[in-house]
Structures are given as C-alpha cells and as structure tokens.
Amino acid sequence: MVSANGRFVIAYNGEIYNHQETRKELEALRVSFRGTSDTEVILESCATWSLEKTLPRLNGMFAFALWDRQEGVLKLVRDRLGIKPLYWARFGRFFLFGSELKALRAAPGWTPKIRPDAIAAYMRHGYIPAPHTIYEGVHKLEAGMVLTLDTHASTEPSFSRFWDLREVVRRGSAQRHEPGSTALVDELDALLRDAVGRRMIADVPLGAFLSGGVDSSLVAALMQAQSPVPVKTYTIGFEQQRYDEAPYARAVAQHLGTAHTELYVSPQDALAVVPELSKWFDEPFADSSQIPTLLVSRLTRQHVTVALSGDGGDELFTGYQRYFWHEQLQTWFDRVPRSARRAAALGLRSLNPRVRDAIIRTLPKKLQGAVTGARIEKLTDVLSASDPAALYQQIVSLWQNPNALVLGGVEAKGRLWERNLTDGLNPLFESPQLIDTLTYLPDDILTKVDRASMAVALEARVPLIDFRVVEFAWRLPLTMKVNNGRGKSILRDVLARYVPDRLIDRPKMGFGVPMAEWLRGPLRGWAEDLLNPSAIGNQGLLDRALVAQMWNSHLAGQNHQTDRLWTILMLQSWLRRWH
C-alpha cells in the first residue's frame, strides 16, 4: 500500500487490535482514509508522526517493511514478542526480506548454503535460535527490533529496539506491586478481558483452541463472557490416556456453554501429517507438538477463520514444571559438593539402560511417570552444572554436546549463553522465565503456532502476550505467581471466577504425542528410510554411527532419546524436501 502523500510504501503481515483508536486520533488531525484496514492506519501514522512515534502506539502482531521513497530508507519491523516472522539477507546487489525462507529462495541466482553451526544449535534446542537461520547470510529479525537500511549512506543495515523485554523486566523489578492484593486480581482480570475482547473483533468466523488447561480455559472463559452466542472451541484427543486432554477440555466447554468440537487423532492421522511438516516450517523444527498443533488448526479451520490461543501463560506466570525442577535441583546442589555430583553422574551413566528401565518398571505406577528413563538421562546431564544459569541451560538442552553429532559443527550460540542477561533477577524462577520469553517463546512456541495455523490459512491470535499483560506480569511479586509448589497462582485466581477449580486442578500435561510408540509402530518405516546410513553418510552433516546407535537403542525399547531422535528425523525430512 502507498501512503496518501505518495512518500511511503508498506508491505505488512499481521493484525493491529487498537487501530480504530489510532484512526480516530489521525482523523482528528484531518487525516483522511481511503479504506478501513489496519494497514492504512499504520501507513498514515508513519506519514503523520514518523515510524518511531507510531510503533509504541501499536498493539498487535506484525512484521512489516516500510520504504521511504523520499529518503531512500528501508525499515523492517517485527512485533514486541516475535509473534510474526521476518527474515532478511544480503546477496550481491540484492537486499532480501520476507515472512518465509521459501520467499527468499525465489531471488534470481541465490543458492542457499547450509550452516553446520546452525544445525548444531538446532540439535541443542530443537529450533534454530534467532538471529541465526539454517542458511549462511540469512538472519531472523529479533522481536521488538527495527532494521534500518539507508540506501544512500551504507550497504549494511543498522538495528535498534523499539521495545526491549529486558528493560520491561528492569522497570518491573523496580516497581513491584505489594503481594496478596485482591485489587491485582481485579486488574489482571480486566486487562485480560480487554486483551481477549480486542482479539475477538473480526469480520470472519471466530473460535478458540481449548485443551482444558489453565491458559486455554481462561481465554475461552473470557471470550464466552463477552459473547452473546456460544463461542466455538476446538480440541483434539489421543487414544493413549496419558496424552489425552480431550475429556478435560470437554468438561470446561460444558461448564462455559461453548459450542465444542473435538477430534481423536490416530497414528494414521499423524502419519499423514508428518511428511508435510518440513514444507511448512521453513527450517528444521523439532517440537513434536507441531503435529497436534497442525491437526487442531486443520480441524478449527473447517469452521472458523480466526482462533484465539492460550500460548504465553507459562513463560509469564511460571507455569512450566521445569521451573520447579530447576529450583529443587539448585537447592539440592547448594548442599552437595560438585565432586559428589560428578561421581553420581558417572554412576548413572554406567548403569545399563535396560537394567535401569527394568528397575523403573518395578516402581508403583504413580511413580513411573515421574521417574522415567528420559528424566534420569536429563538428571545425568545436569549434575555437573556449576551455577543456576548453567543448570537451566542444561535442563532445556536436548543435546548437551551437539558438536559431537554434527560433523564440522561449532555451535552458533544465541541468548541462552548471555551470562549477564538475567542479572538482578531471582535465579530460580525469574531468570528462566526471562530466558524462555526471549528464546523458547518466539523461536519454538510462537513459531509452531504461526506455521501450523498459516499452513491451513487460519489466523491464530495470542491474547495472553498482549504487551500490556507482559508488563503487568513483570511487576507482580513472585509469590503471586508461585504458591504451594505450583505456578500461575494469580491466573488461577482469575480463572476461578469463571471455571471451578475442580475442572482445572490436575497435573500439567503439555501438548505431547506418543512419539516413542509411533516411531516403533506406524512411523517406523518412514523413520528408517530417513535414517538410512548411506544417505546420512553422503550428506556429510551427521555422525552416522551415532545416529545408528541411537535408533537401535530406541528399537530395543529405550525411550529416553526420543526427543533427540526427533531432531534428527526432522532435519532429515527437511533436507530431503529442500536439498
């Protein structure tokens, strides 16, 4: 779109939820509009006030390019939390940018070259952390950032932040609310209601993902509280009971009175989806919950065009179980000498996996879920951590030493390695929260939701990470997030006004899939084809002996490396499609 004065041109992906208020401000200044879109509001705001004064006004998800014809300056902008993607690259006389790597591949003469160091980073995280990408010379624009390219002054771009989460956290730490105030629950209730209400404004059919957990149930409840008709909600279930959240979602939907739809997923459904994942995820991406996310998006898109999602609540309000594991381990580490921990790690490593798994099977059923081979494997990895930051780094790492798997790979490192990133924060809870909001949330969770929903032309909106909610959450005392050994305390207080606690009070399940069983069953042929030693050897990227060893261990019934295997399989699937 071109501005009314002809100076600015915009290419834009996203949705601004307060554009109507901004439009009224501009109209009061006698700015005239040709249409009703939020695109035009952004454009005329920039023409009237400048980009720098427009960005703080925008509440939404967005990635856009703004070209100033008069000055010869290009600006690339990505929203505060990184909901929408934006890639850029320099290539010869071209400066390339787009929402997908596939778009950049269309540039004449550009031959993408894979980065082994990015593959090593991918093996650690299950995603490639920003600003890196799988290709040499191609970058992700980080959340809250503006790239400026002055074509008259320089061939290299410069960068600035219009919103910095670290500054938000710093201000929040200096302006803490008093703990225990009912007024804070009222304030969060009103804030979330407004965030949800703004995202319900649409000229197309609207619905919500509902898992029956705290976050999605709260979003659905706040939608229903503001809707004169039953809100449409969607969930998927699994035949394996320990992965099945559908009954919980059904109970919440019945209580709220939503128009609820559910779909039970069979291994055959997953088998049909898996080969297509590499098509939609631009780069290798190995969060296996991408499968149910794509399936629930496909189900939802059959009925509506926009869906609200509960993502972001775990990072903001201390919802992940690993935060509590981190606290418990660090408390124990403080009492146990590092030499003793190293000795314990050696003892665990020397234990035959079959013997270990046999011992686990002798435990009571209720303990077997907590004491799994995978968790023992993770405990072995983290025992030698030197400080809370190193401990959390190891907890979230799929591979502790990815360079051993990736031939010639020296891991590209992102923000997880910045040791001063969390200075001044509570090291047991707040530091991991900040790290996750800067890394895991945009690079994994939001990437997964955006790509899966866009694959079926569904627009996913995430009200819990409205920037006003983020800023409010970081002003809360930790005691209003963590209480009696569980997180999201204040979110639960808000939710209790709409949904009885008995429908929500259960262990967190996550959006997992029975991948270990699937890889030994219906997905085995697909996996063995991708893990062919000759193909892996010819690629020259991975140690094929180590890959073969892992696969044989998995087939022998050792489930503790399933997540690591999935990183390899998703890489191989991506390579087969694109290279």
C-alpha positions as CSV (number, residue, x, y, z in Angstrom):
1,M,0.0,0.0,0.0
2,V,1.2,3.5,-0.8
3,S,0.6,6.4,1.6
4,A,-1.8,9.2,0.6
5,N,1.1,11.6,0.2
6,G,2.9,9.1,-2.0
7,R,6.1,9.1,0.1
8,F,5.8,5.7,2.0
9,V,5.2,2.2,0.8
10,I,4.3,-0.7,3.2
11,A,4.4,-4.5,2.9
12,Y,2.7,-5.9,6.0
13,N,1.7,-9.1,7.7
14,G,-0.2,-9.1,10.9
15,E,-3.1,-7.6,12.9
16,I,-3.4,-4.4,14.9
17,Y,-6.0,-4.6,17.6
18,N,-6.2,-0.9,18.6
19,H,-6.2,0.6,15.1
20,Q,-9.6,2.1,15.4
21,E,-8.5,4.3,18.3
22,T,-5.4,5.4,16.4
23,R,-7.5,6.1,13.3
24,K,-9.7,8.4,15.4
25,E,-6.6,10.3,16.6
26,L,-5.5,10.7,13.0
27,E,-8.9,11.8,11.8
28,A,-8.9,14.5,14.5
29,L,-5.8,15.8,12.8
30,R,-7.7,15.8,9.5
31,V,-6.0,12.8,8.0
32,S,-8.4,11.2,5.5
33,F,-8.6,7.5,4.9
34,R,-9.5,5.6,1.7
35,G,-10.5,2.3,3.4
36,T,-11.0,0.7,6.8
37,S,-7.9,-1.5,7.1
38,D,-5.3,-1.5,9.9
39,T,-2.6,-1.5,7.2
40,E,-3.6,2.0,6.2
41,V,-3.7,3.2,9.8
42,I,0.0,2.1,10.2
43,L,1.0,3.7,7.0
44,E,-0.7,7.1,7.7
45,S,0.5,7.1,11.3
46,C,4.1,6.8,9.9
47,A,3.4,9.5,7.4
48,T,1.9,11.8,10.1
49,W,4.0,11.1,13.2
50,S,7.0,9.0,12.0
51,L,7.7,5.3,12.4
52,E,9.4,5.9,15.8
53,K,6.3,7.6,17.3
54,T,3.9,5.1,15.7
55,L,5.4,1.8,17.0
56,P,4.7,2.5,20.7
57,R,1.0,3.0,19.8
58,L,0.6,-0.4,18.0
59,N,-1.0,-3.2,20.0
60,G,-0.8,-6.4,17.9
61,M,1.2,-8.9,16.0
62,F,3.1,-7.6,13.0
63,A,6.1,-7.8,10.7
64,F,6.3,-5.1,8.0
65,A,8.6,-3.3,5.7
66,L,8.3,0.5,5.3
67,W,10.1,2.1,2.3
68,D,10.7,5.9,2.3
69,R,10.8,6.9,-1.3
70,Q,12.0,10.4,-0.5
71,E,14.9,9.4,1.7
72,G,15.7,6.1,0.1
73,V,15.5,4.3,3.5
74,L,14.0,0.9,4.2
75,K,12.8,-0.1,7.7
76,L,12.0,-3.7,8.7
77,V,10.0,-4.1,11.9
78,R,8.9,-7.1,14.0
79,D,6.4,-7.1,16.9
80,R,7.4,-7.0,20.5
81,L,7.2,-10.7,21.3
82,G,8.1,-12.2,17.9
83,I,4.6,-13.5,17.0
84,K,5.1,-12.9,13.3
85,P,8.3,-13.9,11.5
86,L,10.7,-11.8,9.4
87,Y,13.8,-13.0,7.6
88,W,16.4,-10.8,5.8
89,A,19.6,-11.3,3.8
90,R,22.2,-9.5,1.7
91,F,23.1,-11.1,-1.6
92,G,25.1,-9.3,-4.2
93,R,23.2,-6.2,-5.2
94,F,20.0,-7.6,-3.6
95,F,18.7,-6.9,-0.1
96,L,16.1,-9.7,0.5
97,F,13.4,-9.9,3.1
98,G,10.2,-11.9,3.7
99,S,8.0,-13.9,6.0
100,E,9.3,-17.2,4.8
101,L,12.6,-18.6,3.7
102,K,10.8,-20.0,0.7
103,A,10.2,-16.4,-0.4
104,L,13.9,-15.6,-0.3
105,R,14.7,-18.7,-2.4
106,A,12.9,-17.1,-5.3
107,A,15.6,-14.4,-5.7
108,P,17.4,-15.0,-9.0
109,G,20.8,-16.5,-8.7
110,W,20.8,-17.1,-4.9
111,T,22.0,-20.6,-3.9
112,P,21.2,-21.3,-0.3
113,K,24.2,-22.8,1.7
114,I,23.6,-24.8,4.9
115,R,25.4,-23.8,8.1
116,P,26.7,-26.7,10.1
117,D,27.0,-24.4,13.1
118,A,23.2,-23.6,12.8
119,I,22.5,-27.3,12.7
120,A,24.5,-27.8,15.9
121,A,22.4,-25.1,17.6
122,Y,19.2,-26.7,16.3
123,M,20.3,-30.0,17.8
124,R,20.5,-28.4,21.2
125,H,17.2,-26.5,21.1
126,G,15.0,-28.3,18.6
127,Y,14.9,-25.0,16.7
128,I,17.5,-22.5,15.3
129,P,17.7,-19.6,17.8
130,A,17.4,-16.1,16.5
131,P,19.1,-14.2,14.9
132,H,20.5,-17.3,13.2
133,T,18.9,-19.4,10.4
134,I,19.8,-22.6,8.6
135,Y,21.4,-20.6,5.7
136,E,24.6,-18.6,5.6
137,G,24.0,-14.9,5.3
138,V,20.3,-15.2,6.2
139,H,19.0,-13.8,9.5
140,K,15.9,-13.6,11.6
141,L,15.0,-10.1,12.8
142,E,14.6,-10.4,16.5
143,A,11.4,-9.5,18.4
144,G,10.9,-5.8,19.1
145,M,13.6,-4.8,16.7
146,V,13.8,-2.3,13.8
147,L,16.3,-2.8,10.9
148,T,17.2,0.3,9.0
149,L,18.9,0.3,5.6
150,D,19.8,3.7,4.3
151,T,20.5,3.0,0.6
152,H,22.3,6.4,0.1
153,A,24.6,6.1,3.1
154,S,25.6,2.4,3.7
155,T,25.3,-1.0,2.3
156,E,25.0,-2.5,5.8
157,P,21.8,-2.2,7.9
158,S,21.7,-0.9,11.5
159,F,19.5,-2.1,14.3
160,S,17.5,-0.6,17.2
161,R,14.8,-1.8,19.6
162,F,11.5,-0.1,20.0
163,W,10.5,-2.4,22.9
164,D,13.1,-4.3,25.0
165,L,11.9,-7.0,27.3
166,R,15.0,-6.7,29.4
167,E,14.1,-3.0,30.1
168,V,10.5,-4.0,30.9
169,V,11.8,-6.5,33.4
170,R,14.2,-4.0,34.9
171,R,11.4,-1.5,35.4
172,G,9.1,-4.2,36.7
173,S,11.6,-5.2,39.3
174,A,11.9,-1.6,40.5
175,Q,8.1,-1.1,40.6
176,R,6.9,-4.3,42.3
177,H,3.3,-4.5,43.4
178,E,2.5,-5.4,47.0
179,P,1.8,-9.1,47.3
180,G,-1.6,-10.6,48.1
181,S,-3.8,-7.8,46.9
182,T,-7.2,-8.7,45.5
183,A,-7.1,-5.5,43.5
184,L,-4.3,-7.1,41.4
185,V,-6.5,-10.0,40.6
186,D,-9.2,-7.5,39.6
187,E,-6.7,-5.5,37.5
188,L,-5.4,-8.7,35.7
189,D,-9.0,-9.8,35.1
190,A,-9.9,-6.5,33.4
191,L,-6.7,-6.4,31.5
192,L,-7.1,-9.9,30.1
193,R,-10.7,-9.4,29.3
194,D,-9.7,-6.3,27.3
195,A,-6.9,-8.2,25.5
196,V,-9.2,-11.1,24.6
197,G,-12.0,-8.7,23.6
198,R,-9.8,-6.8,21.2
199,R,-8.8,-10.1,19.5
200,M,-12.4,-11.1,19.1
201,I,-13.1,-8.2,16.7
202,A,-13.2,-9.8,13.3
203,D,-15.3,-9.8,10.2
204,V,-14.8,-13.5,9.8
205,P,-15.9,-16.6,11.9
206,L,-14.0,-16.8,15.2
207,G,-13.1,-19.6,17.6
208,A,-10.6,-20.8,20.2
209,F,-8.2,-23.7,20.9
210,L,-9.2,-25.4,24.1
211,S,-7.1,-28.0,25.9
212,G,-8.7,-27.8,29.3
213,G,-5.6,-26.4,30.9
214,V,-5.4,-23.0,32.8
215,D,-4.4,-20.8,29.8
216,S,-6.7,-22.0,27.1
217,S,-9.6,-22.3,29.6
218,L,-9.1,-18.8,30.7
219,V,-9.1,-17.5,27.1
220,A,-12.2,-19.4,26.3
221,A,-13.9,-18.2,29.5
222,L,-13.1,-14.6,28.8
223,M,-14.4,-15.0,25.2
224,Q,-17.6,-16.6,26.4
225,A,-18.1,-13.8,29.0
226,Q,-18.1,-11.3,26.2
227,S,-20.1,-13.2,23.6
228,P,-23.9,-13.2,23.2
229,V,-23.7,-16.6,21.5
230,P,-21.8,-19.8,22.3
231,V,-18.1,-19.5,21.4
232,K,-16.7,-22.2,19.1
233,T,-14.0,-24.2,20.8
234,Y,-11.8,-27.0,19.4
235,T,-9.6,-29.7,20.8
236,I,-8.0,-33.0,19.8
237,G,-7.5,-36.2,21.8
238,F,-5.4,-39.3,21.7
239,E,-6.3,-42.9,22.3
240,Q,-3.4,-43.2,24.8
241,Q,-4.8,-41.9,28.1
242,R,-1.7,-40.2,29.4
243,Y,-1.6,-37.9,26.3
244,D,-5.4,-37.3,26.2
245,E,-6.6,-33.9,27.3
246,A,-9.9,-34.1,25.4
247,P,-12.1,-35.1,28.5
248,Y,-10.8,-32.1,30.5
249,A,-11.5,-29.7,27.6
250,R,-14.9,-31.2,27.2
251,A,-15.7,-30.6,30.9
252,V,-14.6,-27.0,30.7
253,A,-16.6,-26.4,27.4
254,Q,-19.7,-27.9,29.0
255,H,-19.4,-25.6,32.0
256,L,-18.8,-22.5,29.9
257,G,-21.5,-23.4,27.4
258,T,-19.3,-23.2,24.3
259,A,-20.0,-24.9,21.0
260,H,-17.3,-27.5,21.3
261,T,-15.8,-29.8,18.7
262,E,-13.2,-32.5,19.3
263,L,-11.3,-34.9,17.1
264,Y,-9.5,-38.0,18.2
265,V,-6.1,-38.5,16.5
266,S,-5.0,-41.9,15.3
267,P,-1.4,-42.9,14.4
268,Q,-2.6,-42.9,10.8
269,D,-3.6,-39.2,11.1
270,A,-0.1,-38.4,12.4
271,L,1.5,-40.5,9.6
272,A,-0.3,-38.4,7.0
273,V,0.8,-35.1,8.6
274,V,4.5,-35.9,9.4
275,P,5.9,-35.9,5.9
276,E,4.4,-32.4,5.3
277,L,6.0,-30.8,8.4
278,S,9.2,-29.8,6.6
279,K,7.1,-27.9,4.0
280,W,5.6,-25.5,6.5
281,F,8.4,-25.0,9.0
282,D,11.0,-23.2,6.7
283,E,13.9,-24.6,8.8
284,P,14.4,-27.9,10.7
285,F,12.0,-27.7,13.7
286,A,11.6,-30.5,16.2
287,D,8.9,-29.7,18.8
288,S,6.8,-32.8,18.2
289,S,3.7,-30.9,19.5
290,Q,3.8,-29.4,16.0
291,I,1.8,-32.5,14.9
292,P,-1.3,-31.9,17.2
293,T,-1.0,-28.1,16.6
294,L,-1.3,-28.6,12.9
295,L,-4.1,-31.1,13.3
296,V,-6.1,-28.9,15.7
297,S,-5.5,-25.9,13.3
298,R,-6.8,-28.0,10.4
299,L,-9.9,-29.0,12.5
300,T,-10.6,-25.4,13.5
301,R,-10.2,-24.0,10.0
302,Q,-13.1,-26.2,8.8
303,H,-15.3,-24.0,10.9
304,V,-13.7,-20.6,11.5
305,T,-11.0,-18.3,10.1
306,V,-9.6,-16.8,13.3
307,A,-8.7,-18.7,16.5
308,L,-7.5,-17.5,19.9
309,S,-4.8,-19.5,21.6
310,G,-3.6,-19.6,25.2
311,D,0.1,-19.5,24.5
312,G,2.5,-17.4,26.6
313,G,1.0,-18.0,30.0
314,D,3.6,-20.5,31.1
315,E,6.5,-18.1,30.4
316,L,4.8,-15.1,32.0
317,F,3.3,-16.7,35.1
318,T,5.7,-19.5,35.9
319,G,3.8,-22.4,34.5
320,Y,6.4,-24.9,33.3
321,Q,7.3,-27.8,35.5
322,R,10.9,-27.4,34.6
323,Y,11.0,-24.1,36.6
324,F,10.2,-26.1,39.8
325,W,12.6,-28.8,38.8
326,H,15.3,-26.2,38.4
327,E,14.5,-24.8,41.9
328,Q,14.6,-28.2,43.5
329,L,17.8,-29.2,41.8
330,Q,19.6,-26.0,42.6
331,T,18.5,-26.2,46.3
332,W,20.0,-29.7,46.4
333,F,23.1,-28.7,44.5
334,D,23.8,-26.0,47.1
335,R,24.1,-28.7,49.7
336,V,26.1,-31.3,47.7
337,P,29.7,-30.7,46.6
338,R,30.2,-30.6,42.9
339,S,32.7,-33.6,43.1
340,A,29.9,-35.7,44.6
341,R,27.5,-34.7,41.9
342,R,30.0,-35.6,39.2
343,A,30.5,-39.0,40.9
344,A,26.7,-39.6,40.9
345,A,26.6,-38.6,37.2
346,L,29.3,-41.2,36.4
347,G,27.3,-43.8,38.3
348,L,24.1,-43.1,36.4
349,R,25.9,-43.2,33.1
350,S,27.5,-46.6,33.9
351,L,24.0,-48.1,34.6
352,N,22.8,-50.3,31.8
353,P,19.7,-48.6,30.3
354,R,17.9,-51.9,30.2
355,V,18.6,-52.6,33.9
356,R,17.6,-49.0,34.7
357,D,14.3,-49.3,32.8
358,A,13.6,-52.7,34.4
359,I,14.1,-51.0,37.9
360,I,11.7,-48.2,36.9
361,R,9.0,-50.8,35.9
362,T,9.1,-52.2,39.4
363,L,8.1,-48.9,40.9
364,P,4.4,-48.1,41.7
365,K,2.5,-46.9,38.7
366,K,2.1,-43.4,40.0
367,L,5.9,-43.0,40.3
368,Q,6.8,-44.5,36.9
369,G,5.6,-41.3,35.1
370,A,7.9,-39.1,37.3
371,V,10.9,-41.4,37.2
372,T,11.3,-42.1,33.5
373,G,14.4,-43.1,31.6
374,A,14.4,-39.7,29.9
375,R,14.4,-37.8,33.2
376,I,17.2,-39.9,34.6
377,E,19.1,-39.2,31.4
378,K,18.5,-35.5,31.8
379,L,19.5,-35.7,35.5
380,T,22.7,-37.3,34.4
381,D,23.4,-34.3,32.1
382,V,22.7,-31.6,34.7
383,L,24.5,-33.0,37.7
384,S,27.8,-31.2,36.9
385,A,26.3,-27.7,36.4
386,S,28.3,-25.0,38.1
387,D,25.6,-22.4,38.8
388,P,21.9,-21.8,38.3
389,A,22.3,-20.3,34.8
390,A,24.4,-23.3,33.6
391,L,21.9,-25.7,35.3
392,Y,18.9,-24.2,33.4
393,Q,20.9,-24.2,30.2
394,Q,21.4,-27.9,30.5
395,I,17.8,-28.6,31.6
396,V,16.5,-27.0,28.3
397,S,19.1,-28.6,26.1
398,L,18.1,-31.7,24.0
399,W,21.8,-32.3,23.2
400,Q,24.5,-31.3,25.7
401,N,27.2,-31.6,23.2
402,P,25.7,-31.2,19.7
403,N,29.1,-30.7,18.1
404,A,29.8,-34.4,18.7
405,L,26.9,-35.3,16.4
406,V,27.3,-32.6,13.7
407,L,30.4,-33.1,11.6
408,G,32.4,-29.9,11.4
409,G,29.8,-28.0,13.5
410,V,30.8,-25.4,16.1
411,E,27.5,-24.4,17.6
412,A,26.1,-21.0,16.8
413,K,25.1,-19.5,20.2
414,G,22.2,-17.3,21.0
415,R,20.9,-15.5,24.1
416,L,20.8,-18.7,26.2
417,W,24.6,-18.1,26.5
418,E,24.5,-14.5,27.7
419,R,25.6,-14.8,31.3
420,N,24.6,-11.2,32.3
421,L,21.2,-11.4,30.7
422,T,19.4,-12.1,34.0
423,D,21.4,-10.0,36.5
424,G,19.3,-8.9,39.4
425,L,16.5,-11.4,39.0
426,N,15.5,-14.3,41.2
427,P,17.8,-17.0,39.7
428,L,15.5,-19.9,40.4
429,F,12.3,-18.7,38.7
430,E,12.6,-15.3,37.1
431,S,15.8,-15.9,35.3
432,P,14.4,-19.0,33.5
433,Q,11.2,-17.0,32.7
434,L,13.1,-14.2,31.0
435,I,15.3,-16.6,29.1
436,D,12.3,-18.5,27.9
437,T,10.4,-15.4,26.9
438,L,13.3,-14.2,24.8
439,T,14.1,-17.6,23.2
440,Y,11.8,-20.5,23.6
441,L,8.6,-18.5,23.3
442,P,9.3,-16.8,19.9
443,D,11.6,-19.4,18.4
444,D,9.6,-22.5,19.4
445,I,6.1,-21.9,20.7
446,L,5.1,-18.9,18.6
447,T,6.8,-20.4,15.5
448,K,4.9,-23.6,15.9
449,V,1.5,-21.9,16.3
450,D,2.2,-19.4,13.4
451,R,3.4,-22.0,10.9
452,A,0.8,-24.6,11.8
453,S,-2.1,-22.2,11.6
454,M,-0.9,-20.4,8.5
455,A,-0.4,-23.8,6.8
456,V,-4.2,-24.1,6.7
457,A,-5.0,-20.3,6.3
458,L,-6.1,-19.9,10.0
459,E,-5.1,-16.8,11.8
460,A,-4.0,-17.5,15.4
461,R,-4.2,-14.7,18.0
462,V,-2.5,-14.9,21.4
463,P,-4.1,-12.5,23.9
464,L,-2.0,-13.7,27.0
465,I,1.1,-12.0,25.5
466,D,-0.6,-8.6,24.8
467,F,2.4,-6.4,25.7
468,R,0.4,-4.7,28.5
469,V,-0.1,-8.2,30.1
470,V,3.6,-8.8,29.8
471,E,4.5,-5.6,31.5
472,F,1.9,-6.2,34.2
473,A,3.2,-9.7,34.9
474,W,6.8,-8.5,35.4
475,R,5.5,-6.0,38.1
476,L,4.0,-8.9,40.1
477,P,5.8,-10.3,43.1
478,L,6.9,-13.9,42.6
479,T,4.6,-15.0,45.4
480,M,1.6,-14.1,43.2
481,K,2.8,-16.5,40.5
482,V,4.3,-19.3,42.6
483,N,2.3,-20.6,45.6
484,N,2.3,-24.0,47.4
485,G,4.7,-25.6,44.8
486,R,2.7,-24.7,41.7
487,G,2.7,-21.8,39.3
488,K,0.2,-19.4,37.7
489,S,-1.3,-18.6,41.1
490,I,-2.8,-15.2,40.0
491,L,-4.0,-16.7,36.7
492,R,-5.8,-19.4,38.6
493,D,-7.4,-16.8,40.8
494,V,-8.8,-15.1,37.8
495,L,-9.9,-18.3,36.2
496,A,-11.7,-19.4,39.4
497,R,-14.2,-16.6,38.7
498,Y,-15.3,-18.4,35.6
499,V,-14.4,-22.1,36.0
500,P,-14.5,-24.2,39.2
501,D,-11.0,-25.2,40.3
502,R,-12.0,-28.9,40.3
503,L,-12.1,-28.8,36.5
504,I,-8.6,-27.4,36.3
505,D,-6.8,-28.8,39.3
506,R,-4.6,-31.5,37.7
507,P,-1.0,-32.1,36.7
508,K,0.2,-30.2,33.6
509,M,0.2,-32.5,30.6
510,G,1.5,-30.3,27.8
511,F,0.6,-30.9,24.2
512,G,2.6,-34.1,23.8
513,V,2.2,-37.0,21.5
514,P,3.1,-40.7,22.0
515,M,6.1,-40.4,19.7
516,A,8.2,-43.2,21.2
517,E,5.4,-45.7,20.4
518,W,4.7,-44.2,17.0
519,L,8.4,-44.5,15.9
520,R,8.4,-48.2,16.8
521,G,5.0,-48.6,15.1
522,P,3.3,-46.8,12.3
523,L,6.1,-44.3,11.7
524,R,8.9,-46.9,11.8
525,G,9.2,-47.3,8.0
526,W,9.2,-43.5,7.5
527,A,11.9,-43.1,10.1
528,E,14.1,-45.9,8.9
529,D,14.0,-44.5,5.4
530,L,15.2,-41.1,6.6
531,L,17.9,-42.7,8.9
532,N,19.4,-44.7,6.1
533,P,23.2,-44.8,7.0
534,S,24.2,-44.4,3.3
535,A,22.1,-41.2,2.9
536,I,23.4,-39.7,6.2
537,G,26.9,-40.5,5.2
538,N,26.5,-38.9,1.8
539,Q,25.2,-35.7,3.3
540,G,28.3,-35.4,5.4
541,L,26.4,-33.5,8.2
542,L,25.9,-36.0,11.0
543,D,27.9,-38.8,12.6
544,R,26.1,-41.8,11.1
545,A,27.4,-44.3,13.6
546,L,26.0,-42.3,16.5
547,V,22.7,-41.9,14.7
548,A,22.5,-45.7,14.1
549,Q,23.3,-46.4,17.7
550,M,20.5,-44.1,18.9
551,W,18.0,-45.7,16.5
552,N,18.9,-49.2,17.6
553,S,18.6,-48.3,21.2
554,H,15.2,-46.9,20.6
555,L,14.0,-50.0,18.8
556,A,15.2,-52.0,21.8
557,G,12.7,-50.2,23.9
558,Q,14.8,-47.4,25.4
559,N,12.6,-44.3,25.2
560,H,15.0,-41.8,26.8
561,Q,16.3,-40.5,23.5
562,T,13.0,-40.0,21.6
563,D,13.3,-36.1,21.6
564,R,16.9,-36.3,20.3
565,L,15.8,-38.8,17.6
566,W,13.0,-36.4,16.5
567,T,15.6,-33.6,16.0
568,I,17.5,-35.9,13.6
569,L,14.3,-37.0,11.8
570,M,13.0,-33.5,11.3
571,L,16.4,-32.4,10.0
572,Q,16.5,-35.4,7.5
573,S,12.9,-34.7,6.4
574,W,13.7,-31.0,5.8
575,L,16.9,-31.9,3.9
576,R,15.1,-34.4,1.7
577,R,12.5,-31.8,0.7
578,W,14.7,-28.7,0.2
579,H,18.2,-30.1,-0.6
